[in-house]
Amino acid sequence: MTDKKPWAGRFNEPTDAFVEAFTASVGFDWRLYRYDIAGSIAHARMLARQGILSAEERDAIVAGLERIRERIDRGEFEWRVALEDVHMNVESALTADIGVAGKKLHTGRSRNDQVATDVRLWLRDEIATIRDEIRRLQRALLDLAEREADTVMPGFTHLQTAQPVTFGHHLMAWFEMLDRDHGRLVDCARRLNAMPLGAAALAGTSYPIDRHYTAELLGFDAPAENSLDAVSDRDFAIEFAAAASILLMHLSRCAEELVIWSSAQFAFVELSDRFCTGSSIMPQKKNPDVPELVRGKAGRVFGHLFGLLTLMKGQPLAYNKDNQEDKEPLFDTVDQVRGCLRVFADMVPTIRPRREAMRAAALKGFATATDLADYLVRKGLPFRDAHEAVGKAVALGVTKGCDLAQLSLPELQSFSPLIGEDVYDVLTLEGSVAARDHFGGTAPAQVRAAVARARQRVAT
């Protein structure tokens, strides 16, 4: 394989050695090789179908490319910085293998449309893998939520005790966040599935190519409509990075709750030792490093989104060398998302809830105050008057250091004569969650129904 650059005919002196290394992308875009080869095979078949290549040239090209792919798979391929990128490395190796026919492969295309096609093919597969990981995590959440449909815990607003909920209901909130993430990726994959190949450098080609046939071979819905847009568009990468950022934001929120819940101050859950680490100096420590690291990686992915937006905001049409900088943030975004999803999906089934600690916490902070107000409204008291009466009852509880359910009936009746002995039924935690027995509510029956509906969603 020669290091001669295919574009060198215009130049009278070699590229500066530092510039050669500075502008090369093969150090990271080599990971596109399978897609580059797949795109080249489809392109060669289309050229032969259109009579631009002979059948013999097509067959030689296809066989040669398949041999190169096997060499790369086995780790026997030498990537050369002097050849700049994955495309020129593969093409040079092909020419060295099959001779003149290899030089004809690039007919009717440019590296501009070639790389845009490669990245879309690669990202399409990565999105499919990420969607599978989201579903795996969701199924783990459904299993845990179903088991914990009756487990009472405090629900929070402002991180202050608000109302009792069930642990299963809380986990189903995580599920819904992830389901929106899955839907965004479905949309992203649909929009990226337009093929740039055949747009050539920017204006198309004078050869009688059939872009619809190539798109069909590569599984694209259709060729990109406009050649200028086809080679310069990176919306699909930005859209994926935006969807990935929202996904990591969701995982970060879940991670934050696990960090809080696993602390000694809350002790709501026990994380498996497999997902925690210790301290080099404090022997008692069990640190929730996995959730903490996921929380940290969210910022890394957010940075990639803003990097891609900044990369594109000042570029005139069509292709510019700036676009070489799209791959590393995109590759790393995919790697981080896949890693975070994998570790979460592995960790969730190992979470051990501490039900008594959750219940004890729910008994603090007057979590059933709203239930008492609702009770008074059902007795005929206007809600604002009920709100005031319950507020005074809470103030007494604060003074006495006890919960509403621990106040005597005469004490409660001092705030409203409408309160009867049946009030204690609504002041229990179980009564509170059971009362929210409507679609989307925290009642155990509703949680189980939500799990059943969700299982149908993840099956599709």
C-alpha positions as CSV (number, residue, x, y, z in Angstrom):
1,M,0.0,0.0,0.0
2,T,1.4,3.4,-1.0
3,D,1.3,6.6,1.1
4,K,0.7,8.7,-2.1
5,K,-2.3,10.9,-1.6
6,P,-4.9,10.6,-4.3
7,W,-5.3,14.4,-4.5
8,A,-1.5,15.0,-4.8
9,G,-1.5,15.9,-8.5
10,R,-2.3,19.6,-7.9
11,F,0.6,20.0,-5.4
12,N,4.3,20.6,-6.0
13,E,5.6,19.9,-2.5
14,P,4.7,17.4,0.2
15,T,2.5,18.2,3.1
16,D,4.4,19.4,6.2
17,A,4.8,16.5,8.6
18,F,3.1,18.3,11.5
19,V,0.3,19.4,9.3
20,E,-0.1,15.9,8.0
21,A,-0.6,14.6,11.6
22,F,-2.6,17.6,12.6
23,T,-5.2,17.2,9.8
24,A,-5.4,13.4,9.9
25,S,-8.5,11.8,11.3
26,V,-7.7,8.1,10.9
27,G,-6.8,7.9,14.6
28,F,-10.5,8.1,15.4
29,D,-12.5,7.6,12.2
30,W,-11.0,4.1,11.6
31,R,-14.0,2.8,13.6
32,L,-16.2,3.6,10.6
33,Y,-14.4,1.0,8.5
34,R,-17.3,-1.5,8.3
35,Y,-19.7,1.3,7.2
36,D,-17.1,2.7,4.8
37,I,-16.7,-0.7,3.2
38,A,-20.4,-1.3,3.1
39,G,-21.0,2.0,1.4
40,S,-18.2,1.3,-1.1
41,I,-19.6,-2.1,-2.0
42,A,-23.1,-0.6,-2.6
43,H,-21.5,2.2,-4.6
44,A,-19.6,-0.3,-6.8
45,R,-22.7,-2.4,-7.4
46,M,-24.6,0.7,-8.4
47,L,-21.8,1.8,-10.8
48,A,-21.8,-1.6,-12.5
49,R,-25.6,-1.6,-12.7
50,Q,-25.4,1.7,-14.5
51,G,-22.7,0.5,-16.9
52,I,-20.0,2.8,-15.4
53,L,-18.0,-0.2,-14.1
54,S,-17.8,-3.7,-15.7
55,A,-19.1,-6.7,-13.9
56,E,-15.5,-7.9,-13.6
57,E,-14.4,-4.7,-12.0
58,R,-17.4,-4.7,-9.6
59,D,-16.6,-8.3,-8.5
60,A,-12.9,-7.5,-8.0
61,I,-13.8,-4.4,-6.0
62,V,-16.3,-6.2,-3.8
63,A,-14.0,-9.2,-3.2
64,G,-11.1,-6.9,-2.4
65,L,-13.1,-4.8,0.0
66,E,-14.3,-7.9,1.8
67,R,-10.7,-9.1,2.2
68,I,-9.8,-5.7,3.7
69,R,-12.7,-5.9,6.1
70,E,-11.5,-9.3,7.2
71,R,-8.0,-8.0,7.7
72,I,-9.2,-5.2,9.8
73,D,-11.4,-7.5,11.8
74,R,-8.4,-9.6,12.6
75,G,-6.3,-6.6,13.6
76,E,-3.9,-7.2,10.7
77,F,-4.5,-3.9,8.9
78,E,-1.9,-1.1,9.1
79,W,-3.6,2.3,9.4
80,R,-1.4,5.1,7.9
81,V,-1.6,8.7,9.2
82,A,-0.1,9.8,5.8
83,L,-3.3,8.6,4.2
84,E,-5.3,10.9,6.4
85,D,-8.6,9.0,7.0
86,V,-10.4,5.7,6.9
87,H,-11.6,6.3,3.3
88,M,-8.1,6.8,1.8
89,N,-6.6,4.0,3.8
90,V,-9.2,1.5,2.6
91,E,-9.1,2.8,-1.0
92,S,-5.3,2.7,-1.1
93,A,-5.3,-0.9,0.3
94,L,-7.9,-1.8,-2.3
95,T,-5.8,-0.5,-5.2
96,A,-2.7,-2.3,-3.9
97,D,-4.7,-5.5,-3.8
98,I,-6.6,-5.4,-7.1
99,G,-4.8,-2.8,-9.2
100,V,-6.4,-0.4,-11.6
101,A,-10.0,-1.4,-10.8
102,G,-9.5,-0.1,-7.3
103,K,-8.8,3.4,-8.7
104,K,-12.2,3.4,-10.3
105,L,-14.2,2.9,-7.1
106,H,-14.3,6.6,-6.3
107,T,-16.1,7.5,-9.6
108,G,-19.1,9.6,-9.0
109,R,-18.5,10.3,-5.3
110,S,-16.4,12.4,-3.0
111,R,-15.1,11.9,0.5
112,N,-17.6,14.6,1.4
113,D,-20.7,12.4,0.7
114,Q,-18.8,9.3,1.6
115,V,-18.1,10.3,5.2
116,A,-21.6,11.7,5.7
117,T,-23.0,8.4,4.6
118,D,-20.6,6.4,6.8
119,V,-21.5,8.4,9.9
120,R,-25.2,8.0,9.3
121,L,-24.9,4.2,8.8
122,W,-22.8,3.9,11.9
123,L,-25.1,6.1,14.0
124,R,-28.2,4.3,12.8
125,D,-26.8,1.0,14.2
126,E,-25.6,2.7,17.4
127,I,-29.1,4.2,18.0
128,A,-30.6,0.7,17.6
129,T,-28.2,-0.7,20.2
130,I,-28.9,2.2,22.6
131,R,-32.6,1.7,22.2
132,D,-32.2,-1.9,23.1
133,E,-30.3,-0.9,26.3
134,I,-33.0,1.6,27.2
135,R,-35.5,-1.2,26.9
136,R,-33.4,-3.5,29.0
137,L,-33.2,-0.9,31.8
138,Q,-36.9,-0.3,31.5
139,R,-37.7,-4.0,31.9
140,A,-35.5,-4.1,35.0
141,L,-37.4,-1.1,36.4
142,L,-40.8,-2.8,35.7
143,D,-39.7,-5.9,37.6
144,L,-38.7,-3.8,40.6
145,A,-41.7,-1.5,40.5
146,E,-44.1,-4.5,40.4
147,R,-42.4,-6.1,43.4
148,E,-42.5,-2.8,45.3
149,A,-46.0,-1.6,44.3
150,D,-47.1,-1.7,48.0
151,T,-43.9,-0.3,49.5
152,V,-44.7,3.2,51.0
153,M,-42.1,5.9,50.9
154,P,-42.3,9.7,51.2
155,G,-42.8,11.7,48.0
156,F,-40.9,14.9,47.9
157,T,-41.2,18.4,46.6
158,H,-38.3,20.8,47.2
159,L,-36.7,17.7,48.8
160,Q,-39.2,18.2,51.7
161,T,-41.7,15.5,52.6
162,A,-44.9,16.1,50.6
163,Q,-47.2,13.1,50.4
164,P,-46.8,9.3,50.7
165,V,-46.2,7.5,47.5
166,T,-45.2,3.9,46.7
167,F,-41.7,3.0,45.7
168,G,-43.1,1.2,42.7
169,H,-44.8,4.4,41.6
170,H,-41.6,6.4,41.9
171,L,-39.8,3.8,39.8
172,M,-42.5,4.1,37.2
173,A,-41.7,7.8,36.9
174,W,-38.1,6.8,35.9
175,F,-39.7,4.4,33.4
176,E,-41.7,7.2,31.8
177,M,-38.6,9.5,31.5
178,L,-36.8,6.7,29.7
179,D,-39.7,6.0,27.4
180,R,-39.6,9.6,26.1
181,D,-35.9,9.1,25.5
182,H,-36.6,6.0,23.5
183,G,-39.2,7.9,21.4
184,R,-36.7,10.7,20.7
185,L,-34.2,8.2,19.4
186,V,-36.8,6.6,17.2
187,D,-37.5,10.0,15.7
188,C,-33.8,10.8,15.4
189,A,-33.2,7.5,13.5
190,R,-36.0,8.2,11.1
191,R,-34.7,11.7,10.2
192,L,-31.1,10.6,9.8
193,N,-32.0,7.8,7.4
194,A,-31.6,9.8,4.2
195,M,-28.5,8.9,2.1
196,P,-25.9,11.6,1.2
197,L,-24.0,9.3,-1.2
198,G,-24.1,10.5,-4.8
199,A,-24.1,14.2,-3.8
200,A,-20.3,14.0,-4.5
201,A,-18.4,17.0,-3.3
202,L,-21.4,19.4,-3.3
203,A,-23.1,19.6,-6.7
204,G,-23.8,16.0,-7.6
205,T,-22.0,14.2,-10.4
206,S,-22.2,14.1,-14.2
207,Y,-22.2,10.3,-14.2
208,P,-25.6,8.5,-14.7
209,I,-25.8,7.2,-11.2
210,D,-28.9,5.7,-9.5
211,R,-29.0,7.1,-6.0
212,H,-32.3,5.4,-5.2
213,Y,-30.8,2.0,-5.9
214,T,-27.7,2.7,-3.7
215,A,-30.1,3.9,-0.9
216,E,-32.1,0.7,-1.2
217,L,-28.9,-1.4,-0.9
218,L,-27.8,0.5,2.2
219,G,-31.2,0.4,3.9
220,F,-31.9,4.2,3.6
221,D,-35.4,5.4,3.2
222,A,-34.4,7.6,0.3
223,P,-31.5,9.7,-1.0
224,A,-31.0,13.1,0.5
225,E,-32.9,15.6,-1.7
226,N,-30.3,18.4,-2.0
227,S,-26.6,17.8,-2.8
228,L,-25.4,20.9,-0.9
229,D,-27.4,20.0,2.2
230,A,-26.4,16.3,1.9
231,V,-22.7,16.9,2.4
232,S,-22.9,19.8,4.9
233,D,-25.7,18.7,7.1
234,R,-24.9,17.5,10.6
235,D,-28.3,18.0,12.1
236,F,-28.6,14.3,12.7
237,A,-25.5,14.3,14.9
238,I,-26.7,17.3,16.8
239,E,-30.1,15.9,17.2
240,F,-28.7,12.7,18.5
241,A,-26.4,14.6,20.9
242,A,-29.5,16.5,22.1
243,A,-31.5,13.3,22.7
244,A,-28.4,11.8,24.4
245,S,-28.1,14.8,26.6
246,I,-31.7,14.6,27.7
247,L,-31.3,10.8,28.3
248,L,-28.2,11.5,30.4
249,M,-30.0,14.2,32.3
250,H,-32.6,11.7,33.2
251,L,-30.1,9.1,34.3
252,S,-28.3,11.8,36.3
253,R,-31.5,12.6,38.2
254,C,-32.0,8.9,38.9
255,A,-28.4,8.6,39.9
256,E,-28.8,11.6,42.3
257,E,-31.7,9.9,44.0
258,L,-29.8,6.7,44.4
259,V,-26.9,8.6,45.9
260,I,-29.3,10.3,48.4
261,W,-31.3,7.2,49.1
262,S,-28.2,5.0,49.8
263,S,-26.8,7.5,52.3
264,A,-26.9,6.8,56.0
265,Q,-29.2,9.8,56.5
266,F,-31.9,8.3,54.2
267,A,-31.0,4.6,54.1
268,F,-33.9,3.9,51.7
269,V,-31.9,1.5,49.5
270,E,-28.9,-0.7,49.6
271,L,-26.7,-0.8,46.5
272,S,-24.9,-4.0,45.6
273,D,-21.2,-4.1,46.5
274,R,-20.6,-4.7,42.8
275,F,-21.6,-1.1,42.0
276,C,-19.8,0.6,44.9
277,T,-16.3,1.3,46.0
278,G,-14.6,1.9,49.3
279,S,-12.3,4.6,50.8
280,S,-8.5,4.4,50.9
281,I,-8.6,5.9,54.4
282,M,-12.0,5.4,55.9
283,P,-12.7,1.7,56.3
284,Q,-16.4,2.1,57.0
285,K,-17.2,3.8,53.6
286,K,-19.3,2.3,50.9
287,N,-19.4,4.9,48.1
288,P,-22.1,4.9,45.4
289,D,-19.4,5.6,42.7
290,V,-21.4,4.2,39.8
291,P,-24.4,6.6,40.2
292,E,-22.0,9.4,41.0
293,L,-20.0,8.8,37.8
294,V,-23.1,8.6,35.7
295,R,-24.1,11.9,37.2
296,G,-20.7,13.3,36.2
297,K,-20.8,11.9,32.7
298,A,-24.0,13.8,32.0
299,G,-22.0,17.0,32.0
300,R,-19.5,15.5,29.6
301,V,-22.3,14.6,27.1
302,F,-23.9,18.1,27.5
303,G,-20.5,19.5,26.5
304,H,-20.4,17.5,23.3
305,L,-23.8,18.8,22.3
306,F,-22.7,22.4,22.7
307,G,-19.5,21.6,21.0
308,L,-21.3,20.3,17.9
309,L,-23.7,23.3,17.9
310,T,-20.7,25.6,18.0
311,L,-18.9,23.7,15.3
312,M,-21.8,24.1,12.9
313,K,-23.0,27.6,13.7
314,G,-20.6,29.6,11.5
315,Q,-20.1,27.3,8.6
316,P,-21.1,28.4,5.1
317,L,-22.4,25.7,2.7
318,A,-21.2,23.2,1.7
319,Y,-18.5,21.0,3.3
320,N,-15.7,22.5,5.4
321,K,-12.8,20.8,7.1
322,D,-14.3,21.9,10.4
323,N,-16.7,18.9,10.0
324,Q,-13.8,16.6,10.8
325,E,-14.4,17.7,14.4
326,D,-17.9,16.2,14.5
327,K,-16.7,12.6,15.0
328,E,-14.8,12.6,18.3
329,P,-17.6,14.2,20.3
330,L,-20.2,12.1,18.5
331,F,-18.2,8.9,19.1
332,D,-17.7,9.7,22.7
333,T,-21.3,10.6,23.2
334,V,-22.3,7.2,22.0
335,D,-19.7,5.5,24.1
336,Q,-20.8,7.3,27.3
337,V,-24.5,6.7,26.7
338,R,-24.0,3.0,26.1
339,G,-21.8,2.7,29.2
340,C,-24.2,4.6,31.4
341,L,-27.2,2.6,30.2
342,R,-25.4,-0.7,30.6
343,V,-24.3,-0.1,34.1
344,F,-27.7,1.2,35.2
345,A,-29.5,-1.8,33.6
346,D,-27.1,-4.1,35.4
347,M,-27.4,-2.2,38.7
348,V,-31.2,-1.8,39.0
349,P,-32.0,-5.5,39.5
350,T,-29.6,-5.5,42.4
351,I,-31.2,-2.6,44.3
352,R,-32.5,-3.7,47.7
353,P,-35.1,-1.4,49.2
354,R,-35.2,-0.9,52.9
355,R,-38.9,-0.8,53.4
356,E,-39.0,-0.1,57.1
357,A,-36.7,2.9,56.6
358,M,-38.9,4.2,53.8
359,R,-42.0,3.8,55.9
360,A,-40.4,5.5,59.0
361,A,-39.4,8.4,56.8
362,A,-42.9,8.7,55.3
363,L,-44.3,9.0,58.9
364,K,-42.2,12.1,59.4
365,G,-42.9,15.5,57.9
366,F,-46.8,15.3,58.1
367,A,-47.0,13.5,54.8
368,T,-50.8,13.0,55.2
369,A,-51.7,16.6,55.7
370,T,-53.2,16.9,52.3
371,D,-55.3,13.8,53.0
372,L,-56.7,15.5,56.1
373,A,-57.5,18.6,54.0
374,D,-59.3,16.4,51.4
375,Y,-61.2,14.7,54.2
376,L,-62.5,18.0,55.5
377,V,-63.5,19.1,51.9
378,R,-65.5,15.9,51.6
379,K,-67.2,16.8,54.8
380,G,-68.3,20.1,53.3
381,L,-65.6,22.6,54.3
382,P,-64.2,24.9,51.5
383,F,-60.7,23.8,50.6
384,R,-59.0,27.1,51.7
385,D,-60.6,26.8,55.1
386,A,-59.6,23.2,55.2
387,H,-56.0,24.2,54.3
388,E,-55.9,26.7,57.2
389,A,-57.3,24.2,59.7
390,V,-54.8,21.5,58.7
391,G,-52.0,24.0,58.9
392,K,-52.9,24.8,62.5
393,A,-53.0,21.0,63.2
394,V,-49.5,20.7,61.7
395,A,-48.3,23.5,63.9
396,L,-49.6,21.7,67.0
397,G,-47.8,18.5,65.8
398,V,-44.6,20.4,65.4
399,T,-44.9,21.8,68.9
400,K,-45.7,18.4,70.4
401,G,-43.1,16.6,68.2
402,C,-45.6,14.1,66.8
403,D,-47.4,13.3,63.5
404,L,-51.0,14.1,62.7
405,A,-52.0,10.5,63.3
406,Q,-50.7,10.8,66.8
407,L,-52.8,13.7,67.8
408,S,-55.9,12.9,69.8
409,L,-59.4,13.2,68.4
410,P,-60.2,16.1,70.7
411,E,-57.1,17.9,69.6
412,L,-58.0,17.4,65.9
413,Q,-61.6,18.4,66.5
414,S,-60.3,21.7,68.0
415,F,-59.4,22.7,64.5
416,S,-62.8,21.7,62.9
417,P,-65.9,20.1,64.4
418,L,-66.3,18.2,61.2
419,I,-63.5,15.8,62.2
420,G,-64.8,12.4,63.4
421,E,-63.3,9.1,64.5
422,D,-63.0,8.0,60.8
423,V,-60.3,10.6,60.3
424,Y,-57.6,8.1,61.3
425,D,-58.5,6.0,58.3
426,V,-57.2,8.8,56.0
427,L,-54.2,9.6,58.2
428,T,-52.6,6.2,57.7
429,L,-49.9,5.8,55.0
430,E,-51.7,2.9,53.4
431,G,-55.0,4.8,53.4
432,S,-53.3,7.8,51.8
433,V,-51.7,5.9,48.9
434,A,-54.8,3.7,48.4
435,A,-56.9,6.8,48.0
436,R,-55.0,7.9,44.9
437,D,-56.8,5.1,43.0
438,H,-57.0,6.7,39.5
439,F,-55.1,6.5,36.2
440,G,-51.6,7.7,36.9
441,G,-52.0,7.6,40.7
442,T,-49.8,6.0,43.3
443,A,-52.3,3.5,44.6
444,P,-50.8,0.0,44.5
445,A,-53.5,-1.2,42.1
446,Q,-52.8,1.6,39.7
447,V,-49.0,0.9,39.9
448,R,-49.6,-2.7,38.9
449,A,-51.9,-1.6,36.1
450,A,-49.3,0.9,34.9
451,V,-46.6,-1.9,34.9
452,A,-48.9,-4.1,32.8
453,R,-49.4,-1.3,30.3
454,A,-45.8,-0.5,30.2
455,R,-44.8,-4.2,29.5
456,Q,-46.9,-4.0,26.3
457,R,-45.0,-0.8,25.3
458,V,-41.5,-2.3,25.7
459,A,-42.6,-5.4,23.8
460,T,-43.1,-3.3,20.6
